[in-house]
């Protein structure tokens, strides 16, 4: 500490960070062995030492006596660049949570901004008027009935539409559509109209989601997403007419879990609004506004009531002791009932459990991963379970560890034994990993055979179907 304070006196005009660098550099050199000290120093460092501005006279005895060892260090002098007065500040940190006044002010300003943006959107009447004007300025109708518009007529259209609509119909839009048009020099008017409708819908969706962005940073937390789903349930005709108040929380949980499973695979606890819009999941959810939808389409939609009831019903059926949680033995009955014990052990090792049992939220992650094994997010989930040693890759030893679970079920049904070496070679041939002895998550994603590779390691039913794929004998 005394040495440090003396250095502060010597380098009086330097910042604290600058003095620290010099201090530790000198201390480091003094502590080196003699042979190491003789080695050649970096010329740039030598030059910096030569240009140091050190006090010419040593500190006096009075200064040393009055110097307080425990005094706080001098803060670095902030350098104010001339451009700071002309370049506007583009980032403003959110106010602290305990500052209620600033928090309320930010929320009110955010709400007013979103309301203003909402007023700039085209409503149904304005969209109808746009279509009428597009038909009026149609340049040509093809024998197949496509209505085309040239750029000259497009310019006339811009003069006829409202100012709100003109913001969507730009010259750049026409150029982009022209690049994909099959008719040189012309664009289909339906392409222009579809673009405008989709632009309005996406902007409307972003504004709607932004109202639930409590932090104001462009993302939604799980509680924010739950509030959004609760508020739009009355607008979903297929849900509002049949969901019971006691079941609403389970429905919301099931819906939100899919958003976070696919858009937050790293479990950061938040998802960006722009990712929600780009994913297509919100479109799938809002399809439930239509009152009449084929039953087949409802079953394929994760957010539909039949689909949610199926998942929740499976959970209740697996819960044999009716304690609201699933044990390892209960989860073993999921799907075909042939998930290996080795895989299930790893699931309960890696996933969040409560006293060794799985709750509904963890079960939803499990279902989404197994039902979408071809998706990168599911592979990320399953790879974490397969990577027993947490090395970031799978080896032949890892594959053999999971094959033991398959071998147990082979012996249980007295089926013909399978040579592991042959299976290992087939897996590495399918993956074609960069390292011939290691399989990474990216190798699995890139190979296009990840669903098959994962399935034959964790589920006997899938393994047997793969093993007998040529003769078509899938029955044990």
N, C-alpha and C positions, 0 to 999 in steps of 0.2 A: 504493500500500500504506500509506503514511503517513497519507493522508487517511482511509482505511478504518479504521485503528487509532484515530485520533482520534474518529471517529464511534462506535466501540465504547465509548470512554471516556465520551462524552456520554450515550449511551443505555445506561446500565449495566444497567438492570433489564429491558431488552427482549430478546426472543429473537433469535437470529441471522437468521432469515428476515425478521423485522420490520425490523431494522436495514438489511438488504440492500435492502429496498424503498425505505426513506427515502434511503439512500445513492445508489442509482441514479436516483431521482427528482430529487434535488438536482443531481447531476452532469449529468443530461440538461438540466435547466433552464439551467444555467450555459453549456452548449455551444450553446444555441439562438441564432439571430440576434436582433437587437434588436427587430425588428418582431414576430417570433413570440412573444417574451417578454411583449409587451404585451397579448397576447390574453387573454380572460377565462378564468380557471381554473374547474374544476368546484367548485361550492360545497361538495360533500361532502368533496372533497380538502382544501379550505381549512379546513373544520371539523376534520378529522383532524389537520392540522398545528397548529391552535390548541390541541388537547387533548393534545399531546405532553408527556410529562414529561421535561424536559431537566434535567441537572444544573445547579444554580444557579451554581456556581462553576466556572471553567475548570480543567482538569487542571494540577496543579502541575508545576514543573520536575523534581522528584524522581520523580513518577509517569511523566513522559515519558521520563526517563533509564532507569528500570527496566522500561519497557514493552518486551516482546520482540516484534519485528515478525514473527518466524517461529513464534511460539507458536500452537498449535492454537486454533481458534475455539471459543467457548463454545457448548455444545450447548443447543438450545432446551429450556425447562422443560416437561415433559409435564404437561398439565392432567388431573387425575383427577376425573372427574365422580362425584357421589354414587351414581348408578345403576350404576356399574361393579361395585359390590360385590353387587348384587342380580340383574342381568341376566347369565345364563350366557353363556359364550363359545361361539359356534356354529361357529366356523371354527378348525381347528387345522392349521397348515401341516405337510405331511409331513416326517418327519425327513430330514436330509441323507443322501446315499448312503454317505458314509464313516463314519457312525455305525451300526456293525453291530448293536450291542445294541438300539438303538431300532428299527431296521429289523426285526429278528427279533421284537421284542415287538409291533410293529404287525401283522406278518403273522400271528402267533399269535392275537392278539385278533380280527383280521378273520376268520380261519378259524373260531374258536369262535362268533363271531356268526352266520356263515353256517350252521354246523351247527345252531345253535339255531333259526334260521329254517326250516331243512329239516325239523326235527321237528314244526313247526307245520303242515306241509302234509298234505292228505288223501291217503291211499294208495288203491289200487284197491278194497280191501275196504270202506273207509269211504265211498267214492263209491258203491259198490253198495248199501250200507246206506242212504245218502241217497235213492237212487232208490226203494228199497222204501218208505221213509217218505213220500216224495212221493206215490206211488200210493195209499198207505193213507189219506192226508189229502186225497185228491182230492174236490173239491166237486161237480163235474159233468163228464159226458162228453157231448160234442156228437155229433150224428148222423154227423159225419165222423170221429169217433174222437179228437178233441182232448180231452185231460184238463186241466180247469181247476181252479184253487184260489182261493177267496176270501181276503180278508185275515184274517177270523176263523179260518179253518182254517190259514192261514199262521202265525198266532200260536200255535196249538196245535202246529204242526210245530216251531217254535222250541223249545218246551219238551221235545220228544221227541228232538231231535238232540243230538249230543255238543257239548261246549264248543268244540272245534276247528272244527266245522262251523258253529256259531252265528256265528262271526266273519265268515263269508261271507254269510249270510242275514240281511240287515239290512232295516229298514223302508224305507230309502232305495232299496235294490235293488228292492223290490216296487213302489214308487212310479214308478221309472224304467221298469220293464217294463210297468206299467199304462198309461203314456203311449203305448206302442206296441202295446198289445193291442187286438184287434178286438172283445173282449167286455167291455162295461162292468162294472167292479167285480170282474173276474176276470183271472187270468193263467195262461197255459199252463205246466204243470209242467215241460215239456221246456225252456222258456226259462230257468227257474231252474236246472235241472240243467246246461244247456249253459254258462251264465254261470259256474257254480261250477267246471266242468271247465276252462274256458278260463282262469279266474283262477288255478287251481292250476298249469296248464301254464305260464303266463307267469311266475309267481313262481318255479317250478322252473327255468325257463330263465334268469331273471335271476340266481338263486343260482349256477347252474352256470357262467355266464359270469363272475360276480364272483370266483369262485375263481382266475381267470386275470388278474385286475386287479392286477398287481404294484405299481402306484403307489398303488392304493386311492382313486382320484379319480373312479370311475364311467365310465371309458373303457378301451378296449383298444388297444394299439399293434399294429403288424403282427406282431411276434414273439409277442405274447400270443395273437393270433388264430390264428397258425400252430400254437402249442402246443395250443390248444383243438381245432382240427380233427384234429390227429394223435391226440389222446386219444379222440375220439369215432368215429374210423374203424372200430374193432372193433364198435361198436354199429350201424353202417350195413350192414345185411345185403347190400344190392346192391353195396356197394363192397368190404367186407372179403373177400368170397369171390373177387374177381377182380383186385384191385390187386396189382401186383408190388412188392416192396421197392424196386427200382431206379426205379420210376415214381412212387412215393409222393410224393416231393418236388415233382414236376411237378403231380400232382393237387392237393396242398395249395396250391401257388402259384396254380393256376387258380381254386380255390374262394375263397381269400382276396382275390384281385384283384377279384372281383365285389363283395364286401362293401365294399371301399375305394373302388371306382369310383363306386358309387351313394351311399355314405354319407359319403364324404370327397372331394367334388369339388374342394375348395380345396387338397387335398394337405397337410393339417396333420399327417398321420402318425398319426392316432388317430381312433377312432370311439366314440361314446357307446353304452353298453350299452342304454340305453332306445331309441335309434334302431335298433339291431339287432333288438330285439323288435318294434318298431312297423312295421318295413319289410316283414315277411313273408318275408324271405330265409332266416331261420333255419327257418321252417316248411317252406319248399321244400327245404332241406337235410335236415331230419329226416324228410321223407317217404320217404327212401331206406332207412328202417328196415324198411319193408314188403318182404317177400321177393318177393311177386308183384305186379308193376306192369306194365301194358300197355306194349309197346315204344314206342308213339306218345307216351305220357306221359314216358317216359325221355328220348326225343329232345328234348322241349320243356323238360326240366329241365337247366339249365346245369350243375348239380352232379352229374348222373348220369355213369356211366362212359362210355356211348356218346357223350354230348355232349362230354365232356372229350377223349376220344380223337379226335373229329372236329376239334376246334380244334387239338390238338397235331399231328395228322396233316397238317392244312393248313400248319402252320408248317414241318414237315419237308419237305413237297412244294415249298414256295416256296424253301427253302434249297438252291439248285442246287449250290453249291460245298461243301456239307456242313461249313461251318465253325461251325455253331451260331448264326449271326447272319444277319440279312436286310439286304441292300443295297437301295438305292432301286430298282434295276432288278429285283431279285427280288420286292420288295413290289408292283411294278406288276402282277404276275400275280394279285393277290388278287381274289376274287369273280369278277365278270364279266370282269376284266382290262381294264376301260375307265376306271379312275381316271385323271384327267388328270395330266400331268407337272407342271403348275403346282401342283396340290394336293399331290402327293407331295413336291415340293420344300419346300413349307411344312410338311408333316408332319415332315420331317427337320430343319427349322430350329427348330421349336418343341418337339419331343419329345426325350426323353433318348436319346442314342445313344452308342455306343462306337466311336471311330475311324470315324465316319460310317455305322455299321451298327446295326441295331435288335435288341435281345435279346428273349427270350420275354415278359418282364414288360411291356415297352413294347408289344409286339405284342398282348397281351391287352387293354390299354387301347384300342388301335386297333380291335380286333374288337368290343369292347363298345360303342364309340361308333358304329360303322357299322351294327351290328345293332340298335341301339335309338335310331334317329335322332329318334324322337318324344319321348324322355325329356329332361327338363331337364338332367340330368347330361351326357348325350351332346351336347346343344346347347351346353353350356358348353365342352366339349372341342373341338367343331368350330368354334365361334365364335372361340375363341382362335387357331385356324389361319387362319380367314378374315380376321380383323382384322390385316391385313398391317402397318399402321402403328401398331398398339397404341393406337388412339385411343378404343376402347370403342364404336365404331359402324362401320357399313359405309356407304360412299357409292357413287354411280354409278361412280366411278373404281375402287373396289374390285371391284365386280361385273364391270366390263370386264376387270380384271386376270385374274380366274378364267375369264371367258368365252373368253379367248385360248386356254386349254387345250382347251376344247370345240371351238373353231374349228379347231384343229390336227387334231383327229380327224375333223371334218366334211370337211376338205380331203383327209385321208388316204383316205377311203372314197368320195370324189367325190360326196358328197351335196349336196343343194340348200343354198345358203347361207342363213343366218338373220340377220335384222336385229337387231343388239344393242339398239337403241333400243326396239324392240317388246318384247323380252324384259325389259329393264329396267323398262319401264312395267308389265308383267304382275307382276313380282316386287313392286314397290312397291304395286300394287293388292292383291296377296294379303296382304302384311304389314300394310298400313294403319298405318304407323308414325306416332307423334305428330308427329315432324318429317318433312315430306315429302321431305327430302333426306338423311336419315340413318336407318339401321336399327340399333337396339340389340339386345342379347341379350334383354332383356325384351320388346321388340316381337316378336321371333321366337317366344318362348314363348307370348305372349298370342294371337297370330294364329291358331294351330291349323293353319297350313300350313307350319310350319318344316321338316318332313321333305321336302316337295316342293321348297321353296326351296333347301335345302342340297344336295339330290341333283342338281338340274339344274345346279348350279355346279361340282360335283366329279366327276361320273361321266357319261360320254357315253351309256352304256346307259340310265340313268334320264332323261337329258335327251331322248334320242330318243323314248323312250316317252311323255314328257310332250308333246313337240312334235307327235306324231302320235296323240294320245289320241282325237281325234274320229273319224278314219277307220279307227282300229284297226290301222294299218300300223306295226308296231313293228320290222320288219326293215329293216336298212339295205341 
